[in-house]
Amino acid sequence: MKSIHYDAEGDILSVTFVEAAGQKHTGIELTDQIVLYYNPDTARPLQLVVLSYRALLQASRRSPLNLDGLAHAPAKVRATVTALLHSAPLAAFFQMVETPVTMSPSSRLQEIFAPAMPQTVASA
């Protein structure tokens, strides 16, 4: 993981897994407030952006978030993104919940840092 940035004022979590510059990338709205960018050629996540992170975290504790953006995606995209959500590094952010085949996938957000942690964390 390259960096994690949390903007407390805007309640926006941005996680960069690898630099997207020079890579083919596409984004998919998992929900109105969660966007995942990934490389469709390598099926590797590039960036995750979560708007209203704390609010979504609390809401997902009560009831799993419906990832309805996947329901409207083409089958190949849906399969790729679902596999990404079930594996590292995205599995650290999402606890996938089994749903009937006719429903959109659901997930609970995972808290990834303590509130006392600095707003930006970078690793090599």
N, C-alpha and C positions, 0 to 999 in steps of 0.2 A: 504494500500500500504506500502510495507516494505521500498523500497528505489528507488530513481531515480538518475542515474548518467549520466552526459553528458561530453564526452571527446571532448573539443573544437578543439583540434589539429586534431583528427581523424574524427570529426563530427559524433560521434557515441552516440546514446541515448540508454541507457539500463535501463529498468524499471523492478524491481523485485516486484512482488505482494505478493508472499509467498515463503518461502524457499522450494526448490525442493528436498533437500536431504531426502532420505527415501520415497519419493513419486514416484509412477509410472508417467512418463512424456513422452511426444512426442512433436516433433517440426514440424511446417509446415511453409514453405516459402510462405508468402502471395504474395511477389514480390521477385525479386532478392536481394532486399535490406532490406526487412522486414521479420523477423522470429518471430513467436509466439510459445512459449512453454506452454503446458497445460497438466493437468491431465485428461486422457481420461476416467477414472473411475468416477471422480467427476464433470467433465466438468468445471473445474475452471482454470483460467489463472494463470500461474506461473511466466513467464518472457516474456518481449517484447524487441527485439533488432532491432534498426533502424540504418542502415548504411547510411551515407550521409544525416543525419536528416535535416539540414538546406536547402540543395538543394532539397530534396523531399518535404519539407514544401512549398517552393516557387513554385515548379512545380505543386503541388496539388492545389495551389490557382488559377493557370491558367486552369488546367484541372484535373478532378478526376483521381486518380491512379487506374489503372486496377489491381485488386487483382487476377492476372491470375494463381497464385499458387493454388487457390481454385478450379479452373476449372479442374485441373488434379487429385484432391483428390477424394477418394471414397465418395459416397453420404452421408454416416453417418458422416464422418469427416467434409465434407462441411457444413452439417446442424449444427453440433455442433459449429464449428468455426464461422459461420455466426451469430448464436445466441449469442455467446460470444462477437462479435464485436458490436452488437446492445445493449448490456447491460453493466452496470458498472462492473468493472472499465474501460474496454476498450473503452466504448463510449466516455470517456473523451479524447481519443487519435484519434479516427476515427469518421468522419462524413460520414456515409454511404450514397451513392447516388443510387437511384433506377435505375435499368438497366433492359432491356428486358431479359426474361428467357434464351434466347440463348447465352447471353453474360456473362462474368465473372463479379462478383460484383465489384463495384468501390467505392472509398472512397477519401475524402479529409483528410489530416492529420491536427490535431488540434495543435496549439502551446500550450505547457503545462507549459512553464515558460518564464519569461522575461530574456533577455540576461544578465542582471546584477545579476541574481540569482547565488548563489554558484554552483560549478560544481557537488557537491554531496548533496543530500537531503535525509535524513532518517527519518522515523517516526516509532513509536512503534505500 
